[in-house]
Amino acid sequence: MRVLIVEDERDLSAAIARGLRRDGMAVDEAYDGIHGLEKASVNGYDVIILDRNLPRMHGDEVCRQLRADRVEARIIMLTAAVEVADRVEGLNLGADDYLAKPFAFEELRARVHALARRGGPARPAIMERAGVRLDPATRDVTRDGVHVDLSPKEFGVLEELLRAEGAVVSAEALLEHVWDEHTDPFSNVVRVTVMTLRKRLCEPPVIETVVGAGYRI
């Protein structure tokens, strides 16, 4: 899952980013509305966490522009306002969810996961294929009933492959959804991560390399 945080309170943004990265998400940050709109327009995000009161361009206008441009990412709008009218206004602009500050990180995390599941075809709460079982909520992975310890990136790659339900996932798609904008697109990070993931899942191998196309389970 790839997430964009548009928040001018840098300490808060960094804290949210750290928490989501611990969950294996790829996270980018922007600290004003214009910068956030630019990133959201060129990168494929699953969820955008958008503060309402932003410098340079108000969060309302960012949300309105994203919807006008048919950006498909789900949007969680953050604000210090607690009035019902404020929440309704934010949702009417095209936001998918609304969270008042201050908030508990665990609630934000749960909302991010819930919105990501709404971002396309219905996704099962627990994904399972070829004896591999992954629970996104608890971050538990098993192979034929045996627990498997994975790094955040290995978990992210496995989640994307299981979500594809047997379809081929390109290295480019994995790079876009599991890594953030600071990753060198010409590096071999995807190939290396798939290689280590195969080892952790043990024999017989379940991840197939489709030459010239990508990977699948």
Biotite code that builds the C-alpha atoms (Angstrom):
import biotite.structure as struc

atoms = struc.array([
    struc.Atom([0.000, 0.000, 0.000], chain_id="A", res_id=1, res_name="MET", atom_name="CA", element="C"),
    struc.Atom([1.280, 3.473, -0.867], chain_id="A", res_id=2, res_name="ARG", atom_name="CA", element="C"),
    struc.Atom([0.205, 6.470, 1.214], chain_id="A", res_id=3, res_name="VAL", atom_name="CA", element="C"),
    struc.Atom([0.708, 10.230, 0.866], chain_id="A", res_id=4, res_name="LEU", atom_name="CA", element="C"),
    struc.Atom([0.635, 12.419, 3.981], chain_id="A", res_id=5, res_name="ILE", atom_name="CA", element="C"),
    struc.Atom([-0.077, 16.109, 3.307], chain_id="A", res_id=6, res_name="VAL", atom_name="CA", element="C"),
    struc.Atom([0.453, 17.795, 6.674], chain_id="A", res_id=7, res_name="GLU", atom_name="CA", element="C"),
    struc.Atom([2.300, 21.015, 7.533], chain_id="A", res_id=8, res_name="ASP", atom_name="CA", element="C"),
    struc.Atom([2.997, 19.963, 11.143], chain_id="A", res_id=9, res_name="GLU", atom_name="CA", element="C"),
    struc.Atom([6.227, 18.148, 10.344], chain_id="A", res_id=10, res_name="ARG", atom_name="CA", element="C"),
    struc.Atom([6.566, 16.354, 13.666], chain_id="A", res_id=11, res_name="ASP", atom_name="CA", element="C"),
    struc.Atom([3.043, 14.964, 13.316], chain_id="A", res_id=12, res_name="LEU", atom_name="CA", element="C"),
    struc.Atom([3.655, 13.978, 9.703], chain_id="A", res_id=13, res_name="SER", atom_name="CA", element="C"),
    struc.Atom([6.884, 12.207, 10.637], chain_id="A", res_id=14, res_name="ALA", atom_name="CA", element="C"),
    struc.Atom([5.177, 10.338, 13.494], chain_id="A", res_id=15, res_name="ALA", atom_name="CA", element="C"),
    struc.Atom([2.362, 9.136, 11.225], chain_id="A", res_id=16, res_name="ILE", atom_name="CA", element="C"),
    struc.Atom([4.868, 8.133, 8.538], chain_id="A", res_id=17, res_name="ALA", atom_name="CA", element="C"),
    struc.Atom([6.959, 6.118, 11.017], chain_id="A", res_id=18, res_name="ARG", atom_name="CA", element="C"),
    struc.Atom([3.910, 4.241, 12.221], chain_id="A", res_id=19, res_name="GLY", atom_name="CA", element="C"),
    struc.Atom([2.641, 3.411, 8.746], chain_id="A", res_id=20, res_name="LEU", atom_name="CA", element="C"),
    struc.Atom([6.094, 2.349, 7.567], chain_id="A", res_id=21, res_name="ARG", atom_name="CA", element="C"),
    struc.Atom([6.257, -0.086, 10.478], chain_id="A", res_id=22, res_name="ARG", atom_name="CA", element="C"),
    struc.Atom([3.188, -1.640, 8.872], chain_id="A", res_id=23, res_name="ASP", atom_name="CA", element="C"),
    struc.Atom([5.129, -2.085, 5.633], chain_id="A", res_id=24, res_name="GLY", atom_name="CA", element="C"),
    struc.Atom([3.482, 0.784, 3.782], chain_id="A", res_id=25, res_name="MET", atom_name="CA", element="C"),
    struc.Atom([5.323, 3.042, 1.359], chain_id="A", res_id=26, res_name="ALA", atom_name="CA", element="C"),
    struc.Atom([4.859, 6.589, 2.615], chain_id="A", res_id=27, res_name="VAL", atom_name="CA", element="C"),
    struc.Atom([5.575, 9.956, 0.977], chain_id="A", res_id=28, res_name="ASP", atom_name="CA", element="C"),
    struc.Atom([5.184, 13.331, 2.690], chain_id="A", res_id=29, res_name="GLU", atom_name="CA", element="C"),
    struc.Atom([4.284, 16.855, 1.564], chain_id="A", res_id=30, res_name="ALA", atom_name="CA", element="C"),
    struc.Atom([4.128, 19.908, 3.800], chain_id="A", res_id=31, res_name="TYR", atom_name="CA", element="C"),
    struc.Atom([1.864, 22.277, 1.863], chain_id="A", res_id=32, res_name="ASP", atom_name="CA", element="C"),
    struc.Atom([-1.158, 22.043, -0.414], chain_id="A", res_id=33, res_name="GLY", atom_name="CA", element="C"),
    struc.Atom([0.564, 22.748, -3.718], chain_id="A", res_id=34, res_name="ILE", atom_name="CA", element="C"),
    struc.Atom([3.323, 20.219, -3.099], chain_id="A", res_id=35, res_name="HIS", atom_name="CA", element="C"),
    struc.Atom([0.747, 17.664, -1.994], chain_id="A", res_id=36, res_name="GLY", atom_name="CA", element="C"),
    struc.Atom([-1.391, 18.207, -5.090], chain_id="A", res_id=37, res_name="LEU", atom_name="CA", element="C"),
    struc.Atom([1.654, 17.806, -7.339], chain_id="A", res_id=38, res_name="GLU", atom_name="CA", element="C"),
    struc.Atom([2.665, 14.502, -5.725], chain_id="A", res_id=39, res_name="LYS", atom_name="CA", element="C"),
    struc.Atom([-0.874, 13.142, -5.753], chain_id="A", res_id=40, res_name="ALA", atom_name="CA", element="C"),
    struc.Atom([-1.225, 14.005, -9.430], chain_id="A", res_id=41, res_name="SER", atom_name="CA", element="C"),
    struc.Atom([1.853, 12.089, -10.594], chain_id="A", res_id=42, res_name="VAL", atom_name="CA", element="C"),
    struc.Atom([2.048, 9.101, -8.216], chain_id="A", res_id=43, res_name="ASN", atom_name="CA", element="C"),
    struc.Atom([-0.453, 6.303, -7.732], chain_id="A", res_id=44, res_name="GLY", atom_name="CA", element="C"),
    struc.Atom([-1.464, 6.427, -4.073], chain_id="A", res_id=45, res_name="TYR", atom_name="CA", element="C"),
    struc.Atom([-3.946, 4.112, -2.414], chain_id="A", res_id=46, res_name="ASP", atom_name="CA", element="C"),
    struc.Atom([-4.725, 6.556, 0.400], chain_id="A", res_id=47, res_name="VAL", atom_name="CA", element="C"),
    struc.Atom([-4.046, 10.273, 0.938], chain_id="A", res_id=48, res_name="ILE", atom_name="CA", element="C"),
    struc.Atom([-4.039, 11.661, 4.480], chain_id="A", res_id=49, res_name="ILE", atom_name="CA", element="C"),
    struc.Atom([-4.882, 15.325, 3.908], chain_id="A", res_id=50, res_name="LEU", atom_name="CA", element="C"),
    struc.Atom([-4.785, 18.051, 6.535], chain_id="A", res_id=51, res_name="ASP", atom_name="CA", element="C"),
    struc.Atom([-7.477, 20.637, 5.969], chain_id="A", res_id=52, res_name="ARG", atom_name="CA", element="C"),
    struc.Atom([-5.614, 23.761, 7.073], chain_id="A", res_id=53, res_name="ASN", atom_name="CA", element="C"),
    struc.Atom([-2.571, 23.798, 4.801], chain_id="A", res_id=54, res_name="LEU", atom_name="CA", element="C"),
    struc.Atom([-0.298, 26.641, 3.669], chain_id="A", res_id=55, res_name="PRO", atom_name="CA", element="C"),
    struc.Atom([-0.097, 27.746, 0.008], chain_id="A", res_id=56, res_name="ARG", atom_name="CA", element="C"),
    struc.Atom([-3.285, 25.858, -0.919], chain_id="A", res_id=57, res_name="MET", atom_name="CA", element="C"),
    struc.Atom([-6.079, 24.991, 1.492], chain_id="A", res_id=58, res_name="HIS", atom_name="CA", element="C"),
    struc.Atom([-6.817, 21.313, 1.970], chain_id="A", res_id=59, res_name="GLY", atom_name="CA", element="C"),
    struc.Atom([-10.384, 21.871, 0.734], chain_id="A", res_id=60, res_name="ASP", atom_name="CA", element="C"),
    struc.Atom([-9.084, 23.092, -2.599], chain_id="A", res_id=61, res_name="GLU", atom_name="CA", element="C"),
    struc.Atom([-6.581, 20.234, -2.822], chain_id="A", res_id=62, res_name="VAL", atom_name="CA", element="C"),
    struc.Atom([-9.395, 17.734, -2.268], chain_id="A", res_id=63, res_name="CYS", atom_name="CA", element="C"),
    struc.Atom([-11.664, 19.478, -4.751], chain_id="A", res_id=64, res_name="ARG", atom_name="CA", element="C"),
    struc.Atom([-8.920, 19.535, -7.411], chain_id="A", res_id=65, res_name="GLN", atom_name="CA", element="C"),
    struc.Atom([-8.013, 15.887, -6.891], chain_id="A", res_id=66, res_name="LEU", atom_name="CA", element="C"),
    struc.Atom([-11.605, 14.852, -7.440], chain_id="A", res_id=67, res_name="ARG", atom_name="CA", element="C"),
    struc.Atom([-11.947, 17.135, -10.465], chain_id="A", res_id=68, res_name="ALA", atom_name="CA", element="C"),
    struc.Atom([-8.838, 15.463, -11.928], chain_id="A", res_id=69, res_name="ASP", atom_name="CA", element="C"),
    struc.Atom([-10.369, 12.027, -11.200], chain_id="A", res_id=70, res_name="ARG", atom_name="CA", element="C"),
    struc.Atom([-7.559, 10.955, -8.884], chain_id="A", res_id=71, res_name="VAL", atom_name="CA", element="C"),
    struc.Atom([-8.812, 7.644, -7.518], chain_id="A", res_id=72, res_name="GLU", atom_name="CA", element="C"),
    struc.Atom([-6.936, 7.594, -4.198], chain_id="A", res_id=73, res_name="ALA", atom_name="CA", element="C"),
    struc.Atom([-9.067, 7.455, -1.070], chain_id="A", res_id=74, res_name="ARG", atom_name="CA", element="C"),
    struc.Atom([-8.805, 10.625, 1.032], chain_id="A", res_id=75, res_name="ILE", atom_name="CA", element="C"),
    struc.Atom([-8.840, 10.949, 4.810], chain_id="A", res_id=76, res_name="ILE", atom_name="CA", element="C"),
    struc.Atom([-9.219, 14.596, 5.792], chain_id="A", res_id=77, res_name="MET", atom_name="CA", element="C"),
    struc.Atom([-7.679, 15.741, 9.089], chain_id="A", res_id=78, res_name="LEU", atom_name="CA", element="C"),
    struc.Atom([-8.780, 18.867, 10.931], chain_id="A", res_id=79, res_name="THR", atom_name="CA", element="C"),
    struc.Atom([-8.913, 20.480, 14.341], chain_id="A", res_id=80, res_name="ALA", atom_name="CA", element="C"),
    struc.Atom([-12.563, 21.393, 13.694], chain_id="A", res_id=81, res_name="ALA", atom_name="CA", element="C"),
    struc.Atom([-15.044, 19.186, 15.523], chain_id="A", res_id=82, res_name="VAL", atom_name="CA", element="C"),
    struc.Atom([-18.409, 20.608, 14.426], chain_id="A", res_id=83, res_name="GLU", atom_name="CA", element="C"),
    struc.Atom([-20.672, 18.294, 12.460], chain_id="A", res_id=84, res_name="VAL", atom_name="CA", element="C"),
    struc.Atom([-21.045, 20.948, 9.755], chain_id="A", res_id=85, res_name="ALA", atom_name="CA", element="C"),
    struc.Atom([-17.269, 20.957, 9.234], chain_id="A", res_id=86, res_name="ASP", atom_name="CA", element="C"),
    struc.Atom([-17.181, 17.190, 8.844], chain_id="A", res_id=87, res_name="ARG", atom_name="CA", element="C"),
    struc.Atom([-20.084, 17.237, 6.413], chain_id="A", res_id=88, res_name="VAL", atom_name="CA", element="C"),
    struc.Atom([-18.424, 19.972, 4.365], chain_id="A", res_id=89, res_name="GLU", atom_name="CA", element="C"),
    struc.Atom([-15.205, 17.968, 4.087], chain_id="A", res_id=90, res_name="GLY", atom_name="CA", element="C"),
    struc.Atom([-17.062, 14.858, 2.964], chain_id="A", res_id=91, res_name="LEU", atom_name="CA", element="C"),
    struc.Atom([-19.056, 16.862, 0.436], chain_id="A", res_id=92, res_name="ASN", atom_name="CA", element="C"),
    struc.Atom([-15.790, 18.029, -1.127], chain_id="A", res_id=93, res_name="LEU", atom_name="CA", element="C"),
    struc.Atom([-14.992, 14.423, -2.020], chain_id="A", res_id=94, res_name="GLY", atom_name="CA", element="C"),
    struc.Atom([-13.160, 13.139, 1.047], chain_id="A", res_id=95, res_name="ALA", atom_name="CA", element="C"),
    struc.Atom([-13.876, 9.506, 1.915], chain_id="A", res_id=96, res_name="ASP", atom_name="CA", element="C"),
    struc.Atom([-13.312, 9.844, 5.640], chain_id="A", res_id=97, res_name="ASP", atom_name="CA", element="C"),
    struc.Atom([-12.829, 12.552, 8.242], chain_id="A", res_id=98, res_name="TYR", atom_name="CA", element="C"),
    struc.Atom([-10.780, 12.473, 11.440], chain_id="A", res_id=99, res_name="LEU", atom_name="CA", element="C"),
    struc.Atom([-10.630, 15.229, 14.044], chain_id="A", res_id=100, res_name="ALA", atom_name="CA", element="C"),
    struc.Atom([-7.377, 16.166, 15.776], chain_id="A", res_id=101, res_name="LYS", atom_name="CA", element="C"),
    struc.Atom([-6.114, 15.031, 18.187], chain_id="A", res_id=102, res_name="PRO", atom_name="CA", element="C"),
    struc.Atom([-6.548, 11.379, 17.259], chain_id="A", res_id=103, res_name="PHE", atom_name="CA", element="C"),
    struc.Atom([-5.111, 8.019, 18.270], chain_id="A", res_id=104, res_name="ALA", atom_name="CA", element="C"),
    struc.Atom([-2.694, 6.613, 15.722], chain_id="A", res_id=105, res_name="PHE", atom_name="CA", element="C"),
    struc.Atom([-4.344, 3.185, 15.949], chain_id="A", res_id=106, res_name="GLU", atom_name="CA", element="C"),
    struc.Atom([-7.626, 4.704, 14.792], chain_id="A", res_id=107, res_name="GLU", atom_name="CA", element="C"),
    struc.Atom([-5.942, 6.421, 11.853], chain_id="A", res_id=108, res_name="LEU", atom_name="CA", element="C"),
    struc.Atom([-4.146, 3.191, 10.972], chain_id="A", res_id=109, res_name="ARG", atom_name="CA", element="C"),
    struc.Atom([-7.420, 1.235, 11.021], chain_id="A", res_id=110, res_name="ALA", atom_name="CA", element="C"),
    struc.Atom([-9.107, 3.847, 8.822], chain_id="A", res_id=111, res_name="ARG", atom_name="CA", element="C"),
    struc.Atom([-6.242, 3.732, 6.304], chain_id="A", res_id=112, res_name="VAL", atom_name="CA", element="C"),
    struc.Atom([-6.597, -0.044, 6.012], chain_id="A", res_id=113, res_name="HIS", atom_name="CA", element="C"),
    struc.Atom([-10.389, 0.201, 5.730], chain_id="A", res_id=114, res_name="ALA", atom_name="CA", element="C"),
    struc.Atom([-10.194, 2.811, 2.961], chain_id="A", res_id=115, res_name="LEU", atom_name="CA", element="C"),
    struc.Atom([-7.593, 0.822, 1.049], chain_id="A", res_id=116, res_name="ALA", atom_name="CA", element="C"),
    struc.Atom([-9.967, -2.132, 1.006], chain_id="A", res_id=117, res_name="ARG", atom_name="CA", element="C"),
    struc.Atom([-12.616, 0.134, -0.498], chain_id="A", res_id=118, res_name="ARG", atom_name="CA", element="C"),
    struc.Atom([-10.239, 1.366, -3.203], chain_id="A", res_id=119, res_name="GLY", atom_name="CA", element="C"),
    struc.Atom([-11.013, -1.401, -5.682], chain_id="A", res_id=120, res_name="GLY", atom_name="CA", element="C"),
    struc.Atom([-12.670, -4.795, -5.831], chain_id="A", res_id=121, res_name="PRO", atom_name="CA", element="C"),
    struc.Atom([-13.581, -6.137, -2.407], chain_id="A", res_id=122, res_name="ALA", atom_name="CA", element="C"),
    struc.Atom([-10.515, -7.554, -0.700], chain_id="A", res_id=123, res_name="ARG", atom_name="CA", element="C"),
    struc.Atom([-10.806, -10.394, 1.793], chain_id="A", res_id=124, res_name="PRO", atom_name="CA", element="C"),
    struc.Atom([-9.765, -9.577, 5.342], chain_id="A", res_id=125, res_name="ALA", atom_name="CA", element="C"),
    struc.Atom([-7.406, -12.567, 5.199], chain_id="A", res_id=126, res_name="ILE", atom_name="CA", element="C"),
    struc.Atom([-5.628, -13.540, 1.978], chain_id="A", res_id=127, res_name="MET", atom_name="CA", element="C"),
    struc.Atom([-4.660, -17.134, 1.280], chain_id="A", res_id=128, res_name="GLU", atom_name="CA", element="C"),
    struc.Atom([-3.151, -18.934, -1.699], chain_id="A", res_id=129, res_name="ARG", atom_name="CA", element="C"),
    struc.Atom([-0.925, -21.975, -2.253], chain_id="A", res_id=130, res_name="ALA", atom_name="CA", element="C"),
    struc.Atom([-0.708, -22.632, 1.492], chain_id="A", res_id=131, res_name="GLY", atom_name="CA", element="C"),
    struc.Atom([0.371, -19.063, 2.282], chain_id="A", res_id=132, res_name="VAL", atom_name="CA", element="C"),
    struc.Atom([-1.951, -17.159, 4.606], chain_id="A", res_id=133, res_name="ARG", atom_name="CA", element="C"),
    struc.Atom([-1.628, -13.413, 5.304], chain_id="A", res_id=134, res_name="LEU", atom_name="CA", element="C"),
    struc.Atom([-3.677, -11.389, 7.775], chain_id="A", res_id=135, res_name="ASP", atom_name="CA", element="C"),
    struc.Atom([-3.193, -7.637, 7.090], chain_id="A", res_id=136, res_name="PRO", atom_name="CA", element="C"),
    struc.Atom([-4.756, -6.641, 10.425], chain_id="A", res_id=137, res_name="ALA", atom_name="CA", element="C"),
    struc.Atom([-2.424, -8.673, 12.638], chain_id="A", res_id=138, res_name="THR", atom_name="CA", element="C"),
    struc.Atom([0.436, -8.790, 10.099], chain_id="A", res_id=139, res_name="ARG", atom_name="CA", element="C"),
    struc.Atom([0.621, -12.543, 10.653], chain_id="A", res_id=140, res_name="ASP", atom_name="CA", element="C"),
    struc.Atom([1.935, -14.759, 7.830], chain_id="A", res_id=141, res_name="VAL", atom_name="CA", element="C"),
    struc.Atom([1.945, -18.555, 7.802], chain_id="A", res_id=142, res_name="THR", atom_name="CA", element="C"),
    struc.Atom([3.006, -21.205, 5.289], chain_id="A", res_id=143, res_name="ARG", atom_name="CA", element="C"),
    struc.Atom([1.127, -24.478, 5.741], chain_id="A", res_id=144, res_name="ASP", atom_name="CA", element="C"),
    struc.Atom([0.316, -23.421, 9.296], chain_id="A", res_id=145, res_name="GLY", atom_name="CA", element="C"),
    struc.Atom([3.888, -22.474, 10.239], chain_id="A", res_id=146, res_name="VAL", atom_name="CA", element="C"),
    struc.Atom([4.556, -18.850, 11.210], chain_id="A", res_id=147, res_name="HIS", atom_name="CA", element="C"),
    struc.Atom([6.853, -16.910, 8.854], chain_id="A", res_id=148, res_name="VAL", atom_name="CA", element="C"),
    struc.Atom([8.797, -13.820, 9.987], chain_id="A", res_id=149, res_name="ASP", atom_name="CA", element="C"),
    struc.Atom([8.986, -11.166, 7.265], chain_id="A", res_id=150, res_name="LEU", atom_name="CA", element="C"),
    struc.Atom([10.510, -7.707, 6.981], chain_id="A", res_id=151, res_name="SER", atom_name="CA", element="C"),
    struc.Atom([8.080, -4.845, 6.211], chain_id="A", res_id=152, res_name="PRO", atom_name="CA", element="C"),
    struc.Atom([9.048, -4.829, 2.515], chain_id="A", res_id=153, res_name="LYS", atom_name="CA", element="C"),
    struc.Atom([8.793, -8.611, 2.207], chain_id="A", res_id=154, res_name="GLU", atom_name="CA", element="C"),
    struc.Atom([5.347, -8.406, 3.782], chain_id="A", res_id=155, res_name="PHE", atom_name="CA", element="C"),
    struc.Atom([4.334, -5.651, 1.356], chain_id="A", res_id=156, res_name="GLY", atom_name="CA", element="C"),
    struc.Atom([5.482, -7.634, -1.690], chain_id="A", res_id=157, res_name="VAL", atom_name="CA", element="C"),
    struc.Atom([3.685, -10.772, -0.479], chain_id="A", res_id=158, res_name="LEU", atom_name="CA", element="C"),
    struc.Atom([0.498, -8.793, 0.145], chain_id="A", res_id=159, res_name="GLU", atom_name="CA", element="C"),
    struc.Atom([0.560, -7.375, -3.399], chain_id="A", res_id=160, res_name="GLU", atom_name="CA", element="C"),
    struc.Atom([1.160, -10.812, -4.928], chain_id="A", res_id=161, res_name="LEU", atom_name="CA", element="C"),
    struc.Atom([-1.629, -12.446, -2.924], chain_id="A", res_id=162, res_name="LEU", atom_name="CA", element="C"),
    struc.Atom([-3.986, -9.587, -3.737], chain_id="A", res_id=163, res_name="ARG", atom_name="CA", element="C"),
    struc.Atom([-3.441, -10.260, -7.447], chain_id="A", res_id=164, res_name="ALA", atom_name="CA", element="C"),
    struc.Atom([-5.020, -13.724, -7.009], chain_id="A", res_id=165, res_name="GLU", atom_name="CA", element="C"),
    struc.Atom([-2.721, -15.477, -9.465], chain_id="A", res_id=166, res_name="GLY", atom_name="CA", element="C"),
    struc.Atom([-2.300, -12.623, -11.925], chain_id="A", res_id=167, res_name="ALA", atom_name="CA", element="C"),
    struc.Atom([1.201, -11.427, -12.808], chain_id="A", res_id=168, res_name="VAL", atom_name="CA", element="C"),
    struc.Atom([2.413, -8.362, -10.908], chain_id="A", res_id=169, res_name="VAL", atom_name="CA", element="C"),
    struc.Atom([5.163, -6.406, -12.623], chain_id="A", res_id=170, res_name="SER", atom_name="CA", element="C"),
    struc.Atom([8.307, -5.255, -10.838], chain_id="A", res_id=171, res_name="ALA", atom_name="CA", element="C"),
    struc.Atom([7.258, -1.693, -11.655], chain_id="A", res_id=172, res_name="GLU", atom_name="CA", element="C"),
    struc.Atom([3.902, -2.169, -9.899], chain_id="A", res_id=173, res_name="ALA", atom_name="CA", element="C"),
    struc.Atom([5.612, -3.638, -6.840], chain_id="A", res_id=174, res_name="LEU", atom_name="CA", element="C"),
    struc.Atom([8.055, -0.740, -6.764], chain_id="A", res_id=175, res_name="LEU", atom_name="CA", element="C"),
    struc.Atom([5.213, 1.772, -6.985], chain_id="A", res_id=176, res_name="GLU", atom_name="CA", element="C"),
    struc.Atom([3.071, 0.255, -4.235], chain_id="A", res_id=177, res_name="HIS", atom_name="CA", element="C"),
    struc.Atom([5.635, -1.063, -1.756], chain_id="A", res_id=178, res_name="VAL", atom_name="CA", element="C"),
    struc.Atom([8.445, 1.509, -1.933], chain_id="A", res_id=179, res_name="TRP", atom_name="CA", element="C"),
    struc.Atom([8.332, 5.294, -1.647], chain_id="A", res_id=180, res_name="ASP", atom_name="CA", element="C"),
    struc.Atom([9.455, 8.064, -3.977], chain_id="A", res_id=181, res_name="GLU", atom_name="CA", element="C"),
    struc.Atom([13.027, 8.047, -2.663], chain_id="A", res_id=182, res_name="HIS", atom_name="CA", element="C"),
    struc.Atom([13.747, 4.578, -4.061], chain_id="A", res_id=183, res_name="THR", atom_name="CA", element="C"),
    struc.Atom([15.941, 4.446, -7.156], chain_id="A", res_id=184, res_name="ASP", atom_name="CA", element="C"),
    struc.Atom([13.680, 3.035, -9.919], chain_id="A", res_id=185, res_name="PRO", atom_name="CA", element="C"),
    struc.Atom([16.737, 1.490, -11.598], chain_id="A", res_id=186, res_name="PHE", atom_name="CA", element="C"),
    struc.Atom([17.843, -0.461, -8.533], chain_id="A", res_id=187, res_name="SER", atom_name="CA", element="C"),
    struc.Atom([17.413, -4.215, -8.106], chain_id="A", res_id=188, res_name="ASN", atom_name="CA", element="C"),
    struc.Atom([15.564, -3.820, -4.808], chain_id="A", res_id=189, res_name="VAL", atom_name="CA", element="C"),
    struc.Atom([12.441, -5.641, -6.049], chain_id="A", res_id=190, res_name="VAL", atom_name="CA", element="C"),
    struc.Atom([14.396, -8.639, -7.346], chain_id="A", res_id=191, res_name="ARG", atom_name="CA", element="C"),
    struc.Atom([16.410, -8.907, -4.130], chain_id="A", res_id=192, res_name="VAL", atom_name="CA", element="C"),
    struc.Atom([13.298, -8.643, -1.935], chain_id="A", res_id=193, res_name="THR", atom_name="CA", element="C"),
    struc.Atom([11.484, -11.326, -3.953], chain_id="A", res_id=194, res_name="VAL", atom_name="CA", element="C"),
    struc.Atom([14.552, -13.548, -3.628], chain_id="A", res_id=195, res_name="MET", atom_name="CA", element="C"),
    struc.Atom([14.664, -13.217, 0.173], chain_id="A", res_id=196, res_name="THR", atom_name="CA", element="C"),
    struc.Atom([10.890, -13.654, 0.390], chain_id="A", res_id=197, res_name="LEU", atom_name="CA", element="C"),
    struc.Atom([11.150, -16.939, -1.495], chain_id="A", res_id=198, res_name="ARG", atom_name="CA", element="C"),
    struc.Atom([13.736, -18.174, 1.006], chain_id="A", res_id=199, res_name="LYS", atom_name="CA", element="C"),
    struc.Atom([11.592, -17.214, 3.995], chain_id="A", res_id=200, res_name="ARG", atom_name="CA", element="C"),
    struc.Atom([8.562, -19.026, 2.554], chain_id="A", res_id=201, res_name="LEU", atom_name="CA", element="C"),
    struc.Atom([10.702, -22.195, 2.164], chain_id="A", res_id=202, res_name="CYS", atom_name="CA", element="C"),
    struc.Atom([10.285, -25.093, -0.252], chain_id="A", res_id=203, res_name="GLU", atom_name="CA", element="C"),
    struc.Atom([8.579, -25.820, -2.514], chain_id="A", res_id=204, res_name="PRO", atom_name="CA", element="C"),
    struc.Atom([8.723, -22.325, -4.050], chain_id="A", res_id=205, res_name="PRO", atom_name="CA", element="C"),
    struc.Atom([5.372, -20.557, -4.477], chain_id="A", res_id=206, res_name="VAL", atom_name="CA", element="C"),
    struc.Atom([6.518, -17.347, -6.191], chain_id="A", res_id=207, res_name="ILE", atom_name="CA", element="C"),
    struc.Atom([6.944, -17.786, -9.925], chain_id="A", res_id=208, res_name="GLU", atom_name="CA", element="C"),
    struc.Atom([9.025, -15.440, -12.076], chain_id="A", res_id=209, res_name="THR", atom_name="CA", element="C"),
    struc.Atom([7.332, -14.725, -15.400], chain_id="A", res_id=210, res_name="VAL", atom_name="CA", element="C"),
    struc.Atom([10.205, -13.626, -17.638], chain_id="A", res_id=211, res_name="VAL", atom_name="CA", element="C"),
    struc.Atom([9.688, -10.148, -19.032], chain_id="A", res_id=212, res_name="GLY", atom_name="CA", element="C"),
    struc.Atom([6.446, -9.670, -17.088], chain_id="A", res_id=213, res_name="ALA", atom_name="CA", element="C"),
    struc.Atom([6.882, -9.958, -13.332], chain_id="A", res_id=214, res_name="GLY", atom_name="CA", element="C"),
    struc.Atom([5.917, -12.333, -10.535], chain_id="A", res_id=215, res_name="TYR", atom_name="CA", element="C"),
    struc.Atom([2.902, -14.329, -9.389], chain_id="A", res_id=216, res_name="ARG", atom_name="CA", element="C"),
    struc.Atom([1.749, -16.817, -6.783], chain_id="A", res_id=217, res_name="ILE", atom_name="CA", element="C"),
])
